[in-house]
Amino acid sequence: MSKCVIKVAACCLLGSLIVGGNTLKADASLLAAKLPVAGITVALNECYSANPSADVVIKEYLAPTVKSEYADIAIAQVDNYINVRETADTASRVMGKLYDNSAATILEVSGDWYRISSGSVVGFVKAEYVVTGDAAAELAKVVGTRIAKVNTTTLKVRDQASTDATVQTLVPIDEEFTAIEELEGWVKIAVDADVEGYVSSEYVDLRTEFVQAESAEEEQARLAAEEAQRQAAAEAARQADEAAAAKKAAEAARTASASKPATTTKSTTTSTSKVSTPSVAASGTRQGIVSYALQFVGNPYVYGGTSLTRGTDCSGFTQSVYRDCGISIPRDSRSQAAAGNEISVSAVQPGDLLFYSNGSTINHVALYIGNGQVVHASNPSSGIKISNMSYRTPCKAVSYIN
């Protein structure tokens, strides 16, 4: 650092001591010295005389430093996970797990340990198993998800990064989307798997989200929920198979009966058991459908998929939820929109379907869950999620529930 910058910095410090005397007292000997607040002017003049470009150096030195959003971030780089421990000791209690590529905020450094906070977990991890600083900032671009939150009442999503470009759809305030690309003044967002577009960066707040640590209690709850989903899916499949077999047997019996010649023999009374099939009344009530659908929030989006646990697309999600509740609907969104009973969007009730278009053709479907919200398989980045029903403008509403 040049001597003039050092002198200017010293003068600035002294000035702050004198001017800010109400909060920080300076020693009397300093106050009596021949360096009054105005001395910074003398120091600046000396610097300019000695170095005509000193103003550049001084401005750079005095410019405020902007802290990187990744300055205190640690990202795990391991084969599976790191144990987060209660104290900086490998023998201490395990508080949770920080999985590979998951992130934590560094609270303090303790030797070769970091005390971190991630999700609901606070504890210590060995420094050797995480990356920080510039390495974390670079890795964050790969493992983190950039989120754009709308901060204006209604925001236009355009097909190009230009105010002259065509508006694809409108999105409401506080709705959040995955940011795919950041340009000068624009952010490209994924509205759904079928709709991507550009919004003005002025009207969204950007942040980076990471997978976070999981506490022991959260891990137990997750495993229990996954097992419950597996059992529910297996039971639904079993019931569907039974219903199909019973229907086939009934049809075979009717065919056999119709092919027998008429006889005048004494009639006998026989009883037949009713075919047990899932009923809308029993398993497909509106709230029952909503509750069933919501348990799959967070599961993956897979184009062409129909698995509620391993991955599904938008229409596969609604078809599978309805199927497991005893309602049969077509496979794709356009067919689902055409087959149901059309209702007014304003009259939609929990369990009904809302449809969205790209301007000319229906290309997305969501399940209305009440309170102005829908659950839907959105896109590969977001998976199955809950959104405001007007996160896009719905073009049609359909009911399959009597």
C-alpha positions as CSV (number, residue, x, y, z in Angstrom):
1,M,0.0,0.0,0.0
2,S,1.4,3.5,-0.9
3,K,2.4,5.9,1.9
4,C,-0.2,8.4,0.8
5,V,-3.0,5.9,1.2
6,I,-1.7,4.9,4.6
7,K,-1.7,8.6,5.6
8,V,-5.2,9.2,4.2
9,A,-6.5,6.1,6.0
10,A,-4.9,7.4,9.3
11,C,-6.5,10.7,8.8
12,C,-9.9,9.1,8.1
13,L,-9.5,7.0,11.3
14,L,-8.6,10.1,13.4
15,G,-11.5,12.0,11.9
16,S,-13.9,9.3,12.9
17,L,-12.5,9.4,16.4
18,I,-13.0,13.1,16.7
19,V,-16.4,13.5,14.9
20,G,-17.8,10.4,16.4
21,G,-16.9,11.5,19.9
22,N,-20.3,10.5,21.3
23,T,-19.7,6.8,20.7
24,L,-15.9,6.4,20.8
25,K,-13.5,8.6,22.9
26,A,-10.0,9.4,21.7
27,D,-7.0,9.9,23.9
28,A,-6.3,13.5,24.9
29,S,-2.8,13.4,23.5
30,L,-4.2,12.5,20.1
31,L,-6.7,15.4,20.3
32,A,-3.8,17.8,21.0
33,A,-1.7,16.6,18.0
34,K,-1.3,18.7,14.9
35,L,-3.6,16.4,12.8
36,P,-7.1,17.9,13.0
37,V,-10.0,16.5,10.9
38,A,-9.2,18.9,8.2
39,G,-5.8,17.2,8.0
40,I,-7.3,14.8,5.5
41,T,-7.3,17.6,3.0
42,V,-3.6,18.2,3.5
43,A,-2.9,14.5,3.1
44,L,-4.9,14.3,-0.1
45,N,-3.1,17.3,-1.6
46,E,0.2,15.7,-0.8
47,C,-0.8,12.5,-2.4
48,Y,-2.1,14.3,-5.6
49,S,1.1,16.3,-5.8
50,A,3.3,13.1,-5.6
51,N,1.0,10.9,-7.7
52,P,-1.5,12.4,-10.2
53,S,-3.4,9.1,-10.3
54,A,-3.7,8.8,-6.5
55,D,-7.4,9.4,-6.7
56,V,-7.9,6.0,-8.3
57,V,-5.9,4.3,-5.6
58,I,-7.7,6.1,-2.8
59,K,-11.1,5.5,-4.3
60,E,-10.4,1.8,-4.6
61,Y,-9.1,1.6,-1.1
62,L,-12.0,3.5,0.4
63,A,-14.7,1.7,-1.7
64,P,-17.0,-0.5,0.4
65,T,-16.4,-4.2,0.1
66,V,-19.4,-6.3,-1.1
67,K,-19.5,-9.6,0.7
68,S,-20.1,-12.6,-1.5
69,E,-23.3,-14.6,-0.7
70,Y,-21.0,-17.7,-0.6
71,A,-18.5,-16.2,1.9
72,D,-19.7,-18.3,4.8
73,I,-20.9,-21.3,2.9
74,A,-19.4,-24.8,3.2
75,I,-20.4,-27.5,0.7
76,A,-19.9,-31.2,1.5
77,Q,-17.7,-33.2,-0.9
78,V,-17.9,-36.8,0.2
79,D,-19.1,-40.1,-1.2
80,N,-22.3,-40.1,0.9
81,Y,-22.6,-37.9,3.9
82,I,-20.7,-36.3,6.8
83,N,-21.9,-36.7,10.4
84,V,-22.7,-33.4,12.1
85,R,-21.6,-33.8,15.7
86,E,-22.6,-32.1,18.9
87,T,-19.0,-31.0,19.7
88,A,-15.7,-30.9,17.8
89,D,-15.0,-34.5,18.6
90,T,-15.5,-37.7,16.6
91,A,-16.7,-39.4,19.7
92,S,-19.5,-36.9,20.3
93,R,-23.2,-37.4,19.6
94,V,-24.4,-37.3,16.0
95,M,-26.9,-34.5,15.5
96,G,-27.6,-35.1,11.8
97,K,-26.2,-35.8,8.4
98,L,-24.8,-33.4,5.8
99,Y,-25.0,-35.2,2.5
100,D,-22.7,-34.8,-0.5
101,N,-23.2,-31.5,-2.3
102,S,-25.4,-30.2,0.6
103,A,-24.5,-26.8,2.1
104,A,-24.2,-25.3,5.5
105,T,-23.5,-21.8,6.9
106,I,-20.2,-21.6,8.8
107,L,-20.8,-20.1,12.3
108,E,-17.2,-20.4,13.6
109,V,-13.9,-22.2,13.1
110,S,-12.6,-24.4,15.8
111,G,-9.2,-25.9,14.8
112,D,-9.8,-28.3,12.0
113,W,-13.6,-28.3,12.6
114,Y,-16.3,-25.9,11.5
115,R,-19.3,-25.2,13.6
116,I,-22.2,-25.1,11.1
117,S,-25.9,-24.5,10.7
118,S,-27.8,-26.3,8.0
119,G,-31.6,-26.7,8.0
120,S,-32.6,-27.5,11.6
121,V,-29.1,-29.0,12.4
122,V,-26.4,-27.1,14.3
123,G,-23.1,-28.8,15.1
124,F,-19.6,-29.5,14.0
125,V,-18.1,-31.1,10.8
126,K,-14.5,-31.8,9.9
127,A,-13.1,-29.1,7.7
128,E,-11.4,-31.7,5.4
129,Y,-14.8,-32.9,4.1
130,V,-16.2,-29.6,2.9
131,V,-15.1,-26.9,0.4
132,T,-15.3,-23.2,1.2
133,G,-14.4,-19.8,-0.3
134,D,-13.8,-19.6,-4.1
135,A,-14.1,-23.3,-4.5
136,A,-17.6,-23.3,-2.8
137,A,-18.6,-20.3,-5.0
138,E,-17.8,-22.2,-8.1
139,L,-19.4,-25.5,-6.9
140,A,-22.5,-23.6,-5.9
141,K,-23.2,-22.8,-9.6
142,V,-23.4,-26.6,-10.1
143,V,-25.1,-27.9,-7.0
144,G,-27.2,-24.9,-6.0
145,T,-30.5,-23.9,-7.4
146,R,-31.1,-20.2,-8.3
147,I,-34.5,-19.1,-7.3
148,A,-36.3,-16.0,-8.7
149,K,-39.1,-14.6,-6.5
150,V,-41.5,-12.1,-8.1
151,N,-41.5,-8.8,-6.3
152,T,-44.1,-6.9,-8.3
153,T,-47.9,-7.4,-8.6
154,T,-48.0,-9.0,-12.0
155,L,-44.9,-9.8,-14.1
156,K,-44.7,-10.5,-17.8
157,V,-42.8,-13.5,-19.0
158,R,-41.5,-13.0,-22.5
159,D,-40.2,-15.4,-25.1
160,Q,-37.0,-13.3,-25.6
161,A,-34.9,-11.0,-23.4
162,S,-36.5,-7.9,-24.8
163,T,-39.4,-5.6,-23.9
164,D,-40.5,-6.0,-27.5
165,A,-40.8,-9.7,-27.3
166,T,-44.0,-11.7,-27.1
167,V,-45.6,-12.1,-23.6
168,Q,-46.0,-15.8,-23.0
169,T,-47.8,-15.6,-19.6
170,L,-48.2,-13.5,-16.5
171,V,-47.0,-14.5,-13.0
172,P,-48.1,-13.0,-9.7
173,I,-46.2,-11.5,-6.8
174,D,-44.3,-13.8,-4.4
175,E,-44.4,-16.7,-6.8
176,E,-41.1,-18.5,-7.0
177,F,-39.4,-20.0,-10.1
178,T,-36.2,-21.7,-10.9
179,A,-33.8,-19.3,-12.6
180,I,-32.2,-21.0,-15.6
181,E,-30.0,-18.2,-16.9
182,E,-29.0,-14.7,-15.8
183,L,-28.4,-12.0,-18.4
184,E,-27.8,-8.3,-18.3
185,G,-31.1,-7.0,-17.0
186,W,-33.0,-10.3,-17.6
187,V,-33.5,-13.6,-15.9
188,K,-34.7,-16.7,-17.8
189,I,-37.1,-18.7,-15.6
190,A,-38.8,-22.1,-15.8
191,V,-42.5,-21.6,-15.3
192,D,-43.4,-25.2,-16.0
193,A,-41.8,-28.0,-18.0
194,D,-43.5,-26.6,-21.1
195,V,-43.0,-22.9,-20.5
196,E,-39.7,-21.0,-20.1
197,G,-39.3,-17.3,-20.6
198,Y,-37.5,-14.1,-19.6
199,V,-38.4,-11.6,-16.9
200,S,-36.9,-8.3,-16.0
201,S,-34.3,-8.8,-13.3
202,E,-35.6,-5.6,-11.6
203,Y,-38.8,-7.3,-10.6
204,V,-37.4,-10.5,-9.1
205,D,-35.3,-11.2,-6.0
206,L,-32.6,-13.9,-6.6
207,R,-31.1,-16.3,-4.1
208,T,-29.4,-19.7,-4.2
209,E,-30.9,-22.7,-2.5
210,F,-29.0,-25.8,-1.5
211,V,-29.9,-29.2,-0.1
212,Q,-29.5,-28.9,3.6
213,A,-28.6,-31.2,6.5
214,E,-31.0,-33.7,7.8
215,S,-31.5,-34.3,11.6
216,A,-31.8,-37.8,13.0
217,E,-35.5,-37.1,13.6
218,E,-36.1,-35.8,10.1
219,E,-34.4,-38.8,8.6
220,Q,-36.6,-41.2,10.6
221,A,-39.7,-39.2,9.5
222,R,-38.6,-39.3,5.9
223,L,-37.9,-43.0,5.9
224,A,-41.3,-43.6,7.5
225,A,-43.1,-41.4,4.9
226,E,-41.3,-43.2,2.0
227,E,-42.3,-46.6,3.4
228,A,-45.9,-45.4,3.7
229,Q,-45.9,-44.2,0.1
230,R,-44.5,-47.5,-1.0
231,Q,-47.2,-49.4,0.8
232,A,-50.0,-47.1,-0.4
233,A,-48.8,-47.5,-4.0
234,A,-48.6,-51.3,-3.6
235,E,-52.1,-51.4,-2.0
236,A,-53.5,-49.3,-4.8
237,A,-51.9,-51.6,-7.4
238,R,-53.3,-54.7,-5.6
239,Q,-56.8,-53.3,-5.5
240,A,-56.6,-52.3,-9.2
241,D,-55.5,-55.8,-10.1
242,E,-58.3,-57.3,-8.0
243,A,-60.9,-55.0,-9.6
244,A,-59.7,-55.9,-13.1
245,A,-59.7,-59.6,-12.4
246,A,-63.2,-59.4,-10.9
247,K,-64.5,-57.5,-13.8
248,K,-63.0,-60.0,-16.2
249,A,-64.6,-62.9,-14.3
250,A,-68.0,-61.2,-14.3
251,E,-67.8,-60.6,-18.0
252,A,-66.9,-64.2,-18.6
253,A,-69.8,-65.4,-16.4
254,R,-72.3,-63.2,-18.3
255,T,-71.0,-64.5,-21.7
256,A,-71.3,-68.1,-20.5
257,S,-74.8,-67.5,-19.2
258,A,-75.9,-65.9,-22.4
259,S,-74.7,-68.9,-24.4
260,K,-76.7,-71.5,-22.5
261,P,-80.0,-72.7,-24.1
262,A,-83.2,-71.8,-22.4
263,T,-84.6,-74.5,-20.1
264,T,-87.8,-75.1,-18.1
265,T,-86.2,-76.7,-15.2
266,K,-87.0,-75.5,-11.7
267,S,-85.4,-72.3,-10.9
268,T,-83.2,-71.9,-8.0
269,T,-82.1,-68.9,-6.1
270,T,-78.4,-68.2,-6.1
271,S,-76.5,-65.3,-4.6
272,T,-73.5,-63.6,-6.1
273,S,-71.0,-61.4,-4.4
274,K,-70.6,-57.8,-5.6
275,V,-67.5,-56.9,-7.3
276,S,-65.4,-54.8,-4.9
277,T,-64.0,-51.8,-6.8
278,P,-62.7,-48.5,-5.5
279,S,-65.5,-46.0,-5.3
280,V,-65.4,-42.2,-5.6
281,A,-67.7,-42.0,-2.5
282,A,-65.4,-44.1,-0.4
283,S,-61.9,-43.2,-1.5
284,G,-62.3,-40.3,-3.9
285,T,-63.9,-37.5,-1.8
286,R,-62.6,-34.1,-2.6
287,Q,-60.6,-33.8,0.6
288,G,-59.4,-37.4,0.3
289,I,-58.1,-36.7,-3.2
290,V,-56.3,-33.6,-2.0
291,S,-54.8,-35.2,1.0
292,Y,-53.6,-38.2,-1.1
293,A,-52.0,-35.9,-3.7
294,L,-50.2,-33.7,-1.2
295,Q,-48.2,-36.5,0.3
296,F,-46.2,-36.7,-3.0
297,V,-45.0,-33.0,-2.9
298,G,-41.3,-32.9,-3.4
299,N,-41.1,-36.0,-5.5
300,P,-39.5,-35.8,-8.9
301,Y,-40.8,-34.7,-12.3
302,V,-40.1,-37.1,-15.1
303,Y,-41.4,-36.4,-18.6
304,G,-43.7,-39.3,-19.7
305,G,-43.7,-40.7,-16.2
306,T,-46.7,-41.8,-14.1
307,S,-45.0,-42.9,-10.9
308,L,-46.0,-40.7,-7.9
309,T,-42.8,-41.8,-6.1
310,R,-40.2,-42.3,-8.8
311,G,-41.3,-39.5,-11.2
312,T,-44.2,-38.3,-13.2
313,D,-45.2,-35.5,-15.6
314,C,-48.2,-33.2,-15.0
315,S,-50.9,-35.3,-16.5
316,G,-49.4,-38.5,-15.3
317,F,-49.6,-37.0,-11.8
318,T,-53.3,-36.1,-12.0
319,Q,-54.2,-39.4,-13.7
320,S,-52.3,-41.5,-11.1
321,V,-53.8,-39.6,-8.2
322,Y,-57.3,-40.0,-9.6
323,R,-56.7,-43.7,-10.4
324,D,-55.6,-44.5,-6.9
325,C,-58.8,-42.8,-5.7
326,G,-61.0,-44.8,-8.0
327,I,-61.5,-42.3,-10.9
328,S,-60.4,-43.2,-14.4
329,I,-59.3,-40.2,-16.6
330,P,-57.3,-40.0,-19.9
331,R,-53.5,-39.8,-20.0
332,D,-52.6,-36.4,-21.5
333,S,-53.7,-32.9,-20.4
334,R,-55.7,-32.1,-23.5
335,S,-57.7,-35.3,-23.3
336,Q,-58.3,-34.8,-19.6
337,A,-59.6,-31.3,-20.3
338,A,-61.9,-32.6,-23.0
339,A,-63.3,-35.6,-21.1
340,G,-64.4,-34.0,-17.8
341,N,-67.4,-31.7,-17.0
342,E,-66.3,-28.2,-17.7
343,I,-66.9,-25.7,-14.9
344,S,-66.1,-22.0,-14.4
345,V,-62.6,-21.3,-13.1
346,S,-64.2,-19.2,-10.4
347,A,-66.4,-22.3,-9.4
348,V,-63.5,-24.7,-9.0
349,Q,-63.5,-26.9,-5.9
350,P,-60.8,-29.0,-4.1
351,G,-60.1,-32.1,-6.2
352,D,-61.0,-30.4,-9.6
353,L,-58.5,-29.9,-12.4
354,L,-57.2,-26.6,-13.7
355,F,-55.6,-26.4,-17.2
356,Y,-53.1,-24.0,-18.7
357,S,-52.2,-23.2,-22.3
358,N,-49.2,-21.9,-24.2
359,G,-51.6,-19.4,-25.9
360,S,-53.1,-21.8,-28.4
361,T,-53.0,-25.3,-26.9
362,I,-53.6,-26.8,-23.4
363,N,-50.2,-28.1,-22.3
364,H,-50.4,-28.3,-18.5
365,V,-52.7,-29.5,-15.8
366,A,-52.8,-29.1,-12.0
367,L,-55.0,-30.3,-9.2
368,Y,-56.8,-27.6,-7.2
369,I,-56.4,-28.1,-3.4
370,G,-58.3,-25.1,-2.1
371,N,-57.4,-21.6,-0.8
372,G,-56.4,-20.5,-4.3
373,Q,-53.6,-23.1,-4.6
374,V,-52.8,-26.1,-6.8
375,V,-50.5,-29.1,-6.6
376,H,-48.8,-30.2,-9.8
377,A,-45.8,-31.8,-11.4
378,S,-44.2,-28.7,-12.6
379,N,-40.7,-29.3,-14.1
380,P,-37.5,-31.2,-13.6
381,S,-36.1,-28.5,-11.3
382,S,-39.1,-28.1,-9.0
383,G,-40.7,-31.6,-9.2
384,I,-44.2,-31.9,-7.6
385,K,-45.0,-28.6,-5.9
386,I,-47.7,-26.4,-4.6
387,S,-48.3,-23.1,-6.4
388,N,-50.8,-20.2,-6.5
389,M,-53.5,-21.3,-8.9
390,S,-52.8,-18.0,-10.9
391,Y,-49.1,-18.6,-11.2
392,R,-50.1,-18.9,-14.8
393,T,-53.5,-17.8,-16.1
394,P,-55.8,-20.9,-16.1
395,C,-57.7,-21.3,-19.3
396,K,-60.1,-24.1,-18.3
397,A,-61.5,-26.0,-15.2
398,V,-62.9,-29.5,-15.3
399,S,-64.5,-31.7,-12.6
400,Y,-64.6,-35.5,-12.6
401,I,-66.3,-35.6,-9.1
402,N,-70.1,-35.8,-8.8
